[in-house]
Amino acid sequence: MMDLLIPDKTHDESRQGEALMLEQTPEKYNGRKLYIESYGCAMNFSDSEIVASILLERGFETTKDFNNADVIFINTCSIRENAEQRVRNRLREFTIAKVKNPGMIVGVLGCMAERLKAKFLEEEKLVDVVVGPDAYRDLPNLIDKVDDGQKAVNVLLSREETYADINPVRLNSNGINAFVSIMRGCDNMCSFCVVPFTRGRERSRDPFSIVKECTDLFNQGYREVTLLGQNVDSYKWKPEPTENEEISLNEIKGANFANLLEMVAQISPELRIRFSTSHPKDITDEVLYTMAKHDNICKYIHLPVQSGNSRVLDIMNRTYDREWYMNRVEAIRRIIPGCAISTDVIAGFCTETEEEHQDTLSMMDFVQYDYAYMFMYSERPGTLAAKRFTDDIPDAVKNRRLKEIVVKQQQHSHLRLQEKVGKVQRVLIEGFSKKSNLDYCGRADNNAMVVFPVNEGYKPGQYVNVLVDRCTTATLLGTVV
C-alpha cells in the first residue's frame, strides 16, 4: 500500500518523527540545546521552522540526539488516532532521558496540544510545556516559567497571528524545495476533522510578505516553493486603510489566491510553484486559468474528494455534492489538459452503505487519480461527527472497503505513469535516488517521481529534460535528453 502513497509534500510519511537541525550561531549560543521533531502535515514541519527561528534568536542550538538536549519539543498531529498514539509512545521514550537529566524540559506543540490543552499535563506527567499553533512567540517566556519550577500552557488561538514577520530557518533542507505558509487556520467545519478546533479561524498573510519570502528563497538558490494552507483557495487579503496616494490598485483591492499565484510566478520563470491543499467548493476557474498561463506553476492539484456519494458528503459537511466535484474535475481537464490530480479518500464513514461505497469507487473511475491518500474513518473526539453520528461501520467492513479503494488506485496510479512512458518530462533534480548514488531523482511538473542516471553535466537544483522509457508502480525511469 505504501508504494501507492507517492510522497506528496502535503504529508510525507518518510519525514514523520524527523529530528530537525539548524545551522549553529556561536555568537548567540546560550549553552542550551534544543531537540525538535515533527509529525503530521507539511504545515507542522513549516511551523517547526518558525519555532526554531524564534529559539535561535534566544541563543539555542539544535541537536539530533534527544539525550543531549536541554529542551525537547514534539510537534504533533491530531488528524488521526494513530498519529496521537505515535506521539504518546514517543514521549515514553523520552522518560529515561529526563530521569538522567531532571532539568530537561519536555514540550508538546501543535494540534494535539491544542486539542488536549492543560489535560495533557495530567495525562503525561513527563510534559512541562503545552503550546498551541498560534502561541509560538510565547515559547521563550514559557521556557522561563518552567525554569522557575512551573508547568506552562498557552493554547490561545488567534484571529490575527500569521507569523508573517518571522523568517523561518529552513530545517534539514536540500536547499531546493521549501514550504511557504500563506495562511493559517480553517473555516470549513468538515464533520470528521479537528483542524478548525486546533488551528482556529482562517487568516491570510499579506501577499507582499509572501512574495518577499519566495524571492529571498529564490535568491538563496531554492528552485521550488510549495504554498501552504489548510484551504489555499480561500486565501483572501485586504489591506488596512491607508493615506498613501501611491498605493497600487491591486493593493487597494486586495488579493485572492489567483492573484497571489500570479505574483509568485512572476518572481522568476526558474522558480517552480506548487500549492496545497485545494478545496473543491472554492477552487475557481480563475485559479485554473492562472495555472495554465504560467509554465512555472506546476500542473498538479491535490483535490480531496473524501467520498463519491452526495449523501455522505453532506453528513461530512463538505458543502459540495458529487456533481459539483465532477464539474470541477471537468474544468481542470478542459482548462489544463494533462493536469495531474490527487485526492484523499475516507473508507467507512458513519452510516456509509455498500451502494455509497460503490459511488466512491465509480468516482475514482471517473477521475482516474494520479495519487491518493486513503484511510479508514477514525473518529476524533470533539469533532461534529463524534457528537452527531455513531461510528457504526465494523472495522472488518472498513478494512475491506479500504482494500478495494487501494486496489483501484493502484490500477489508476500505474495507468497514469504508463501514459508518460515515451514522453519527455521536465524534472527538477532534488538529489540522489534513495536506492543508488548512481541515479538522481526529482519531480516532474505533474509531481511524478523520476529517476535517471547521474551525469557530471547536471546537479541538484537544476532542471533537466528526461525521456521516460519505463515505469514501476510508483516511479518513472529514463535518461536525460
Phi, psi and omega per residue, in radians:
M1 nan -0.667 -3.085
M2 -1.129 -0.423 3.115
D3 -1.098 -0.424 -3.118
L4 -1.428 -0.523 -3.031
L5 -1.435 1.242 -3.126
I6 -0.887 2.232 -2.997
P7 -1.135 1.416 3.002
D8 -1.186 2.555 -3.017
K9 -1.241 -0.052 3.070
T10 -1.267 -0.552 -3.085
H11 -2.766 1.487 -3.060
D12 -1.538 1.871 -3.089
E13 -1.045 -0.519 -3.095
S14 -1.206 -0.287 -3.099
R15 -1.705 -0.090 -3.081
Q16 -1.056 2.218 -3.131
G17 1.390 0.256 -3.105
E18 -1.192 2.315 3.055
A19 -1.511 2.281 -2.975
L20 -1.789 2.490 -3.104
M21 -2.186 2.596 3.012
L22 -2.323 2.845 3.137
E23 -1.185 2.427 -3.104
Q24 -1.358 2.589 3.062
T25 -2.184 1.529 -3.009
P26 -0.945 -0.567 -3.086
E27 -1.184 -0.343 3.140
K28 -1.810 -0.151 -2.939
Y29 -1.041 2.222 -3.120
N30 -1.738 0.116 3.110
G31 1.584 0.002 -3.091
R32 -1.987 2.483 -3.098
K33 -1.907 2.438 -3.141
L34 -1.939 2.339 2.979
Y35 -2.058 2.173 -3.126
I36 -2.355 2.253 3.066
E37 -2.265 2.672 -2.957
S38 -2.214 2.607 3.076
Y39 -2.317 2.714 3.019
G40 1.765 -2.503 -2.977
C41 -1.510 3.069 3.133
A42 -1.059 -0.529 3.130
M43 -1.078 -0.646 3.113
N44 -1.158 -0.719 3.117
F45 -1.154 -0.646 3.064
S46 -1.116 -0.717 3.114
D47 -1.112 -0.632 3.113
S48 -1.096 -0.571 3.076
E49 -1.160 -0.638 3.089
I50 -1.150 -0.802 3.110
V51 -1.013 -0.804 -3.141
A52 -1.057 -0.681 3.136
S53 -1.111 -0.752 -3.131
I54 -1.102 -0.761 -3.087
L55 -1.390 -0.469 3.015
L56 -1.022 -0.735 3.122
E57 -1.112 -0.414 3.118
R58 -1.603 0.105 3.003
G59 1.653 0.135 3.091
F60 -1.323 2.671 2.878
E61 -2.190 2.798 -3.026
T62 -1.720 2.760 3.038
T63 -2.351 2.618 3.072
K64 -1.635 -0.015 3.131
D65 -2.016 1.919 -3.078
F66 -1.114 -0.365 3.111
N67 -1.151 -0.401 -3.138
N68 -1.676 0.039 -3.009
A69 -1.491 2.613 2.949
D70 -1.641 -0.503 3.101
V71 -2.311 2.219 3.066
I72 -1.981 2.181 3.034
F73 -2.081 2.399 3.055
I74 -2.130 2.038 -3.076
N75 -1.590 2.086 -2.805
T76 -1.932 2.866 3.128
C77 -2.199 2.491 3.120
S78 -2.056 0.157 -2.950
I79 -1.168 -0.555 3.099
R80 -2.380 2.720 -3.086
E81 -1.074 -0.685 -3.094
N82 -1.184 -0.445 3.079
A83 -1.163 -0.724 3.110
E84 -1.192 -0.688 -3.137
Q85 -1.132 -0.629 3.109
R86 -1.078 -0.690 3.128
V87 -1.169 -0.767 3.141
R88 -1.083 -0.697 3.098
N89 -1.111 -0.678 3.139
R90 -1.153 -0.689 3.127
L91 -1.053 -0.638 3.106
R92 -1.089 -0.588 3.127
E93 -1.201 -0.425 3.121
F94 -1.366 -0.250 -3.021
T95 -1.039 -0.789 -3.099
I96 -1.087 -0.705 3.135
A97 -1.095 -0.642 -3.117
K98 -1.307 -0.535 3.056
V99 -1.091 -0.699 3.129
K100 -1.257 -0.500 -3.110
N101 -2.300 1.437 -3.039
P102 -1.037 -0.385 3.126
G103 -1.412 -0.071 -3.137
M104 -1.114 2.411 3.087
I105 -1.787 2.274 3.084
V106 -2.045 2.189 -3.104
G107 -2.228 2.559 3.067
V108 -1.944 2.171 -3.112
L109 -1.952 2.865 2.894
G110 1.546 -2.672 -2.916
C111 -1.191 -0.661 3.124
M112 -1.173 -0.657 3.068
A113 -1.085 -0.743 -3.129
E114 -1.160 -0.689 -3.086
R115 -1.203 -0.734 -3.032
L116 -1.670 -0.385 3.064
K117 0.907 -2.404 -3.055
A118 -1.110 -0.392 3.124
K119 -1.008 -0.486 -3.119
F120 -1.089 -0.639 -3.130
L121 -1.130 -0.559 3.108
E122 -1.314 -0.706 -3.077
E123 -1.308 -0.624 -3.089
E124 -2.102 1.588 -3.056
K125 -1.034 -0.414 -3.137
L126 -1.139 -0.507 -2.960
V127 -1.393 2.324 3.138
D128 -1.831 -0.526 -3.014
V129 -2.299 2.360 3.067
V130 -2.231 2.090 -2.999
V131 -2.353 2.188 3.115
G132 -1.396 2.962 -3.025
P133 -1.121 -0.337 -3.113
D134 -1.733 0.094 -2.999
A135 -2.042 0.334 -3.049
Y136 -1.174 -0.452 3.085
R137 -1.096 -0.396 -3.084
D138 -1.505 -0.021 -3.046
L139 -1.008 -0.787 3.123
P140 -1.013 -0.696 3.110
N141 -1.147 -0.723 -3.136
L142 -1.168 -0.658 3.074
I143 -1.106 -0.704 3.090
D144 -1.063 -0.690 3.122
K145 -1.076 -0.755 3.129
V146 -1.155 -0.669 3.075
D147 -1.026 -0.515 3.128
D148 -1.518 0.109 3.036
G149 1.681 0.188 -3.129
Q150 -1.872 2.751 2.881
K151 -1.442 2.677 -3.046
A152 -2.362 2.319 3.137
V153 -2.367 2.304 2.921
N154 -2.511 1.844 -3.138
V155 -2.164 0.438 3.123
L156 -1.171 2.263 3.048
L157 -1.563 2.590 -3.047
S158 -2.068 2.651 3.011
R159 -1.712 -0.057 -3.086
E160 -2.080 -0.526 -2.974
E161 -1.107 2.140 3.031
T162 -2.251 -0.078 -3.090
Y163 0.990 0.506 -3.048
A164 -1.104 -0.484 -3.074
D165 -1.558 -0.073 -3.124
I166 -1.644 2.188 3.128
N167 -1.550 1.824 -3.013
P168 -1.112 2.411 2.962
V169 -1.279 2.264 -3.109
R170 -1.457 1.935 -2.995
L171 -1.629 2.379 3.094
N172 0.853 0.624 -3.020
S173 -1.452 2.605 2.990
N174 -1.504 0.000 3.135
G175 1.311 0.166 -3.066
I176 -2.107 -0.815 -3.120
N177 -1.905 2.442 3.103
A178 -2.486 2.572 3.009
F179 -1.600 2.427 3.051
V180 -2.264 2.014 -3.139
S181 -1.339 2.181 -3.123
I182 -1.833 -0.246 -3.122
M183 -2.835 2.901 3.122
R184 -2.334 2.740 3.071
G185 1.377 3.139 -3.112
C186 -2.706 2.326 3.094
D187 -1.696 -0.120 3.103
N188 -1.362 2.362 -3.129
M189 -1.916 1.017 3.057
C190 -1.012 2.316 -2.935
S191 -1.191 -0.331 -3.114
F192 -1.616 -0.075 -2.856
C193 -1.943 2.430 3.129
V194 -1.640 -0.155 -2.978
V195 -0.985 -0.761 3.135
P196 -1.045 -0.478 -3.127
F197 -1.497 -0.439 -3.097
T198 -1.719 -0.393 -3.113
R199 -2.082 -0.047 3.020
G200 1.376 -2.944 -3.069
R201 -1.341 2.756 3.131
E202 -1.172 2.394 2.921
R203 -2.624 2.438 -3.008
S204 -1.853 2.478 3.013
R205 -1.233 2.682 3.065
D206 -1.230 2.503 -3.019
P207 -1.127 -0.475 -3.081
F208 -1.226 -0.626 3.081
S209 -1.205 -0.589 3.111
I210 -1.192 -0.816 3.130
V211 -1.079 -0.701 3.117
K212 -1.105 -0.770 3.135
E213 -1.089 -0.755 3.133
C214 -1.158 -0.675 3.103
T215 -1.118 -0.777 3.110
D216 -1.054 -0.729 3.119
L217 -1.087 -0.764 3.119
F218 -1.062 -0.752 -3.136
N219 -1.161 -0.421 3.095
Q220 -1.478 -0.053 3.092
G221 1.888 -0.087 3.080
Y222 -1.179 2.538 -3.109
R223 -2.179 0.049 3.077
E224 -2.600 2.289 3.027
V225 -2.114 2.480 3.032
T226 -1.956 2.007 3.131
L227 -1.370 2.166 -2.994
L228 -1.926 2.441 2.981
G229 -2.934 2.701 3.069
Q230 -1.077 -0.563 3.117
N231 -2.607 1.479 -2.995
V232 -1.086 -0.496 -3.080
D233 -1.214 -0.259 3.080
S234 -1.679 0.196 3.050
Y235 -0.970 2.270 -3.131
K236 -2.701 2.179 -3.133
W237 -2.268 2.338 3.032
K238 -2.205 2.359 -3.087
P239 -1.307 2.728 2.990
E240 -1.208 2.606 3.092
P241 -0.974 2.461 -3.115
T242 -2.443 2.696 3.082
E243 -1.732 0.099 -3.123
N244 -1.281 1.917 -3.091
E245 -1.240 -0.284 -3.097
E246 -1.533 -0.025 -3.115
I247 -1.076 2.449 -3.058
S248 -1.334 2.849 3.122
L249 -1.060 -0.691 3.130
N250 -1.047 -0.707 -3.120
E251 -1.157 -0.626 3.138
I252 -1.175 -0.730 -3.096
K253 -1.315 -0.482 -3.006
G254 1.600 -2.846 -3.061
A255 -2.588 2.507 2.962
N256 -1.887 -3.025 -3.046
F257 -1.183 -0.638 3.104
A258 -1.081 -0.738 3.095
N259 -1.062 -0.780 -3.125
L260 -1.094 -0.781 3.105
L261 -0.984 -0.768 3.141
E262 -1.080 -0.772 -3.124
M263 -1.081 -0.754 -3.123
V264 -1.245 -0.670 -3.141
A265 -1.087 -0.508 -3.082
Q266 -1.402 -0.086 3.111
I267 -1.049 -0.864 3.084
S268 -2.926 2.482 3.063
P269 -1.147 -0.261 3.138
E270 -1.544 -0.073 3.088
L271 -1.730 2.041 -3.099
R272 -1.567 2.438 -3.063
I273 -2.077 2.254 2.957
R274 -2.109 2.959 3.068
F275 -2.673 2.737 3.127
S276 -2.886 2.359 0.151
T277 -2.096 2.650 3.084
S278 -1.618 2.674 3.065
H279 -2.009 2.264 -3.082
P280 -0.976 -0.515 -3.107
K281 -1.309 -0.335 -2.992
D282 -1.974 -0.330 -3.062
I283 -1.196 2.210 -2.994
T284 -1.899 2.807 3.029
D285 -1.074 -0.552 3.124
E286 -1.051 -0.736 3.082
V287 -1.108 -0.764 -3.115
L288 -1.119 -0.731 3.111
Y289 -1.162 -0.608 3.073
T290 -1.132 -0.728 3.079
M291 -1.069 -0.755 -3.119
A292 -1.156 -0.539 -3.065
K293 -1.268 -0.578 -3.007
H294 -1.949 2.110 -3.123
D295 -1.110 -0.480 -3.062
N296 -1.546 0.038 2.955
I297 -1.604 2.042 -3.012
C298 -1.072 2.432 -3.116
K299 -1.529 1.231 -3.088
Y300 -2.661 2.243 -3.121
I301 -2.294 2.209 3.012
H302 -1.609 1.946 -3.012
L303 -2.194 1.495 -3.061
P304 -1.036 2.244 3.095
V305 -1.720 -0.635 -3.125
Q306 1.207 -0.872 3.080
S307 -2.607 2.662 3.095
G308 -1.699 0.138 -3.081
N309 -1.946 2.314 -3.055
S310 -1.134 -0.672 3.137
R311 -1.141 -0.757 3.120
V312 -1.132 -0.725 3.079
L313 -1.034 -0.627 3.132
D314 -1.143 -0.813 -3.133
I315 -1.336 -0.304 2.953
M316 -1.311 -0.215 -3.085
N317 1.061 0.736 3.133
R318 -1.422 -0.237 3.040
T319 1.130 0.364 2.923
Y320 -2.476 2.874 3.082
D321 -2.050 -3.102 -3.085
R322 -1.000 -0.773 -3.085
E323 -1.153 -0.694 3.133
W324 -1.075 -0.802 -3.118
Y325 -1.074 -0.774 -3.141
M326 -1.110 -0.622 3.074
N327 -1.067 -0.738 3.134
R328 -1.164 -0.674 3.088
V329 -1.117 -0.739 3.112
E330 -1.095 -0.646 3.105
A331 -1.138 -0.724 3.096
I332 -1.065 -0.800 -3.123
R333 -1.116 -0.610 -3.098
R334 -1.317 -0.775 -3.015
I335 -1.492 -0.589 -3.119
I336 -2.222 1.320 -3.132
P337 -0.964 2.358 3.118
G338 1.467 0.013 -3.136
C339 -1.111 2.315 3.083
A340 -1.364 2.497 3.124
I341 -2.269 2.260 3.013
S342 -2.054 3.008 -3.022
T343 -2.717 3.005 2.939
D344 -2.035 2.460 3.111
V345 -2.330 2.331 3.070
I346 -1.906 2.166 3.103
A347 -1.679 2.339 3.005
G348 1.342 0.632 3.042
F349 -1.134 2.784 -3.068
C350 -0.817 2.285 3.048
T351 1.190 0.088 -3.120
E352 -1.077 2.196 3.118
T353 -1.553 3.005 3.118
E354 -1.136 -0.667 3.121
E355 -1.139 -0.656 3.136
E356 -1.221 -0.622 3.017
H357 -1.065 -0.703 3.110
Q358 -1.097 -0.553 3.076
D359 -1.111 -0.632 3.077
T360 -1.137 -0.756 3.120
L361 -1.107 -0.676 3.141
S362 -1.236 -0.551 3.043
M363 -1.112 -0.723 3.095
M364 -1.071 -0.681 3.084
D365 -1.137 -0.632 -3.128
F366 -1.162 -0.810 -3.058
V367 -1.478 -0.700 -2.999
Q368 0.958 1.187 -3.075
Y369 -1.048 2.558 3.049
D370 -1.252 -0.730 3.137
Y371 -2.488 2.834 3.061
A372 -2.669 2.551 2.964
Y373 -1.827 2.085 -2.937
M374 -2.167 2.256 -3.042
F375 -2.432 2.696 2.870
M376 -1.415 2.575 3.095
Y377 -1.078 2.309 3.099
S378 -2.212 1.976 -3.097
E379 -1.153 2.253 3.129
R380 -1.905 2.184 -3.131
P381 -0.987 2.419 3.093
G382 1.587 -0.204 3.131
T383 -1.369 2.859 3.130
L384 -1.097 -0.644 -3.141
A385 -1.125 -0.693 3.127
A386 -1.127 -0.561 -3.125
K387 -1.429 -0.553 -2.968
R388 -1.789 -0.508 -2.965
F389 -2.194 2.740 3.029
T390 -1.623 2.326 3.061
D391 -1.327 1.450 -2.857
D392 -1.819 0.097 3.120
I393 -1.611 2.098 -3.129
P394 -1.005 2.569 -3.120
D395 -0.998 -0.645 -3.140
A396 -1.091 -0.668 3.117
V397 -1.231 -0.745 3.091
K398 -1.012 -0.798 -3.132
N399 -1.046 -0.794 -3.118
R400 -1.137 -0.752 3.114
R401 -1.118 -0.713 3.119
L402 -1.087 -0.730 3.126
K403 -1.072 -0.671 3.115
E404 -1.146 -0.684 3.088
I405 -1.129 -0.759 -3.118
V406 -1.115 -0.778 3.138
V407 -1.053 -0.780 -3.140
K408 -1.118 -0.745 -3.140
Q409 -1.153 -0.600 3.083
Q410 -1.026 -0.736 3.119
Q411 -1.119 -0.792 -3.090
H412 -1.205 -0.733 3.128
S413 -1.038 -0.769 -3.132
H414 -1.166 -0.696 3.106
L415 -1.042 -0.805 -3.129
R416 -1.088 -0.671 3.106
L417 -1.219 -0.702 3.130
Q418 -1.062 -0.564 3.116
E419 -1.094 -0.406 -3.083
K420 -1.589 -0.182 3.111
V421 -1.139 2.331 -3.108
G422 1.564 -0.036 -3.135
K423 -1.976 2.782 3.131
V424 -1.620 2.288 3.103
Q425 -2.004 2.343 3.035
R426 -1.476 2.094 -2.975
V427 -2.086 2.356 2.982
L428 -1.616 2.014 -3.084
I429 -1.227 2.181 -3.128
E430 -1.788 -0.377 -3.130
G431 2.720 -2.869 3.138
F432 -1.295 2.655 3.020
S433 -1.090 2.615 3.128
K434 -1.113 -0.432 -3.037
K435 -1.653 -0.355 -3.037
S436 -2.806 2.391 3.034
N437 -1.372 0.031 3.064
L438 -1.555 -0.127 -3.131
D439 -2.188 2.505 2.952
Y440 -1.637 2.792 2.982
C441 -2.381 2.737 3.100
G442 -3.020 2.994 -3.100
R443 -1.793 2.462 2.988
A444 -1.351 2.962 3.090
D445 -0.880 -0.667 -3.073
N446 -1.497 0.195 3.070
N447 1.389 0.025 3.080
A448 -1.221 2.399 3.071
M449 -1.371 2.293 -3.096
V450 -2.140 2.312 3.117
V451 -2.070 2.382 -3.071
F452 -2.722 2.742 -3.053
P453 -1.100 2.523 3.057
V454 -1.189 2.501 3.074
N455 -2.497 2.496 -3.108
E456 -1.118 -0.290 -3.069
G457 -1.368 -0.112 3.137
Y458 -2.601 2.808 -3.026
K459 -2.619 2.928 3.115
P460 -0.943 2.439 -3.098
G461 1.689 -0.154 3.103
Q462 -1.779 2.713 3.026
Y463 -1.627 2.435 3.054
V464 -2.394 2.695 3.038
N465 -1.692 2.163 -3.073
V466 -2.032 2.189 3.022
L467 -1.481 2.038 -3.108
V468 -1.421 2.182 3.140
D469 -1.950 -0.212 3.081
R470 -2.874 3.044 3.119
C471 -2.632 2.719 2.925
T472 -1.716 -2.900 3.095
T473 -1.298 -0.195 -3.064
A474 -2.328 -0.142 -2.958
T475 -2.482 2.534 2.992
L476 -1.653 2.475 -3.125
L477 -2.183 2.366 -3.112
G478 -2.940 -2.830 -3.128
T479 -2.377 2.640 3.131
V480 -1.237 2.396 3.098
V481 -2.123 nan nan
